[in-house]
Amino acid sequence: MQITDIKKARSGQVCLICDGKEFFLNAETVMAAGIEKGSVLDDKAFLELCKKSDRDRAKSRALWYVSKADHSRKALYDKLCRSFPAEAAEYAVARLEELGLIDDRAYAERLARALSDANVSSREISRKLFVKGVPSEIAREAIDALSPDPVAQIRELLKTKYRTRLKNEDGVQKTYAALLRKGFSYGDVKAALKEYSEILENCEEW
């Protein structure tokens, strides 16, 4: 096929006119390949050019994504697949891994630490890491490395978020249920509430 015309397009792309059809490819890819008006490519060469263009565009998009926020490998791959072929998405993710720009283990450790510091239960941290696409084994290792004290976490929540709810029995029951929904165990919630009650009885400050 012959390239009869090349036009500028949006977002760093060019429009190649071939056999009366329009093909939007990455401008840098086309330039690097030395393609210009009048160039002739066989079907295999043209398909390779399109494949290279998809890869380059996917990598550029991936770099933009990770510049805005941390991503797990799976989350980044899934996001790229919304706009690019699976092969191009996989290529881009692999390249960013090689460059050290995405690292599931480091990502899991950072997120787990931030959530734990916010007194999020280990069970809820595990769920959030799963939603973010972190492999279960890596998530478990990140949480185990923290060794959070759930009773201490609940104690802090009782001192801050739930303090005003604990003035009557109904409020205590609602707090109890809320903490269970957040992933804390029955035993840990009971222990923390018991400690809180004892402190109130002794009129001590937290």
Buried (B, 14 or more C-beta within 10 A) or exposed (E): BEBBEBEEBEEEBBBBBBEEEEBBBBBBBBEEBEBEEEBEBEEEBBEEBBBBBBBBBBBBBBBEBBEEEBBBBBBBBBBBBEEBBEEBBBBBBBBBBEEEBBBBBEBBBEBBBEBBEEBBBBBBBBBBBEEBBBBEEBBBBBBEEBEBEBBEBBBBBBBEEBEEBBEEEEEBEBBBEBBBEBBBBEEBBBBBBEBBEEBEEEEEEE
